[in-house]
């Protein structure tokens, strides 16, 4: 696994990926809170990229990894993290 810049990388299978923050005024609408009022934790884009590059054996498999983790844990968080 080689994360060349903070937002892109490649793995030993030749899978290449990248991540870019998208700033939007609607970001707060995606926040959900648990029963105690705390924000639910979600994966950052960089977490998803890292998982895809660690586990992906092909481009298609890397996409399937991303889909699995987004469906299971959600994606979110501030763009500054």
Secondary structure by P-SEA (a helix, b strand, c coil): cccccccccccccccccbbbbbbccccccccccccccccbbbbcaaaaaaaaaaccccaaaaaaaaaaaaaabbbbccccc
